[in-house]
């Protein structure tokens, strides 16, 4: 019998609408999350930690930035559990409301000058809400798309929600760049920084309108119906919580996903968040030039992610992912050498090439992770693997990079830090099996790792 990749029906007419809903919602959520990161690098050190040395204030500002990552695993557990029990759509609506509400509230926060120590405490609390919401957003968004399409172009379609990250970065950096261009430093520090956060309220309304219009994943509905039929027939005991099932049946896949995230997550935040600090303090680049470089790089990043996703449909998830991890590791020393020149053209080149290589990991990641797990534990598995890794990867990345710069006054330790992460990812993905031929409807609800991987063994391409 022909494999599912040659006999699968074409994608349903509703798939572009599903992709658009996931992309727009994900863009808004990443806009909110990245806006905080950019503001942490540019103004939060002065507004919420004014009594500290400038670099120490930046460290404290990035510490509140990292707190958001600490809440992401909890969000992954809660949203994953209910997403596997109730469906993807309901949880995606909730995550968007939580993220948008927290971001809007940040725009209304009093600063240290007004309320003293209460200001950073309130800022940290809202950052926790942001992290909790984002911990549940990613898994649901990519699964909603992955479970609507067929295996032949799953990498391409599932990569579109991934473009929400550079789109959100593009939107956040663009708004900040525009404001810093038209406002004086005093005006931006006084009230201008609030505008991008308050804009989140408008964006959430648009995102909710679109996200509420889409249908639940058909793969999830079918799996839920089968589980209910088994229970009605008395052939199945009480269903175990998704967390228990995924840790029992897919623990190797979770470890692979966590390892795969290391280089992808660390390199991204070094290239887009820490670079705003490094370029302006060590390379003598203006704040406007640094923001514009990230803006241009994010635009290219957005464009190349679907191309990398389509390539993963042709050659496999693993080869594309391995190329990105190796490329990012090899690029780090040239990256900082280019930034150190202090010229805008070299800064743009450094950021853009870094983000193109990052896209080779980020694009196939959605389909790769979705294909690892059974349907009734897929939201939990993909979210846990992705978000638990972020605590060790993206969360401390700007903090570690800033501390290394403070201690060594050199970019070499930072480059070695990213290279070490790339090696971890190369080992993890190299140890994984290729997944691009898997039919998500055939990955049963109670299938263990060995059964799943043996079924796909013949599809391994590398």
C-alpha positions, 0 to 999 in steps of 0.5 A: 500500500502506498504511504500516507504521503502519496495518498493523502487528500489535498488540504481542505479549503478551510486550511488557509483560514486556519493558518491565518487565524493561527498566524495572526493570533501567534503574531499578537502574542509574540508582539506582546512578549517581544515588546517586553524584551525590547523595552527591557533592553532600552528603558525598563532599567531606568524606569523600574530599576533607577538606583542601579548601575546602568549595566546592573539595571539592565541585568535586573531588567532582563531578570524580570524578562527571564521570569516570564520564561519561568512561567511558561512550563506551568502554562504548558502543563495547564494548557496542554492538559486542557487542550488535550481534554477539551480541544485546541481552539478554546485554550488558544482563545484563553491564551490570547486574552491573558497575554493581551490583558497583561501587556495592556496593563504593563502600559498603564503601570506606574514607574519606580519614580511614582510608587517605588519598589511596588513598580518592579513587583507589579511588572514582574507579576504581569510578566508572569502572566505573559509567560503563562499564556505564551507557554500554552499558546505555541503548542495549540497554534501549531497543532491546530494547523498541523492537524488540519492538513495532510502529511505532504505539505505539513512542514510548509503549512505548520511553519506559518504559525512559526512566522508569528515570532518574527512577525511579532518581533517585526511589529514590536521593533517597528513600533519602537523604532518609529517612536524612538525616531519621532520622539525625543529620548525624554519623551519616549522615556516619560510616556512614549514607551507606553504606546506599544503596550496599549496598542495590544488591546486593539490587536487582541480584539482583532485576533479574537475575532479571527480566532473564534471563527475557526473550527476545532482540529478534525484529528482531535475530534476524531480521537476524542470520539474514539476515546468516548466510544471505547469508554461507552463500550466498557473497553477502557478504564478511566483516561489517564491525565495527558501529562502522565501518558506523555511522560510514560509513552513519549519521554524520549521524544520530550528529551529530543524536543528539549535538546532541539530547542537549545540552539534555536532558543538561545541563538534567537534571544542573543541575536534579537534581544541581547544585541540591542544591549551589545551593539549600543554599549560595546560597538557604539551603535545608536539605539535607532540603528540597532532597532532598525537592524533587528527590524530588517533581519526580522523581515527576512526571517519572516520570509524564509521560514515558509521556504525552510518549512517547504524544504523539510517536506522534501528532504525531512525535518532532521536535515533542515534542523541540523543545518540550522543548528550547525550554521548558527554555531559557525556564525557566532564569531563572524556575527560579533566581528561584524557587529564590532565594526560599528557600521550599520550595513555589517550589523544588518548582515550579522543579524539577518544571516543569524536569523536566516540560519535560525529559521532553518531550525524554527521552521520545521520545529512545529511539524517535527514536534507535532509528529512525535506525539499521539493525538490525546497527548500531543498538546501536552507533549509538544508544549512540555518539550518546547517550554521546559527547554525555554527555562534553560535556554531562552530565559537566561540567554540575555541575562547570561550574555549580559553577565558574560559581557560585564565580566569579560568585556568580550564577545568571545565567551558569548559566542562560545555559549551559543556554540555549546548550545548548538552542539547540544541541539546537534546531538539531540536532533541527530539522535531522533528519527525522521518524522515527516512521513507520519500520518497524525491520525495513525499515531494512536492515543495509547501508542508508546514511543517504541511503537510509533518510532518502529512504524516510522522507521522505514520513512527515515531519510537520513 
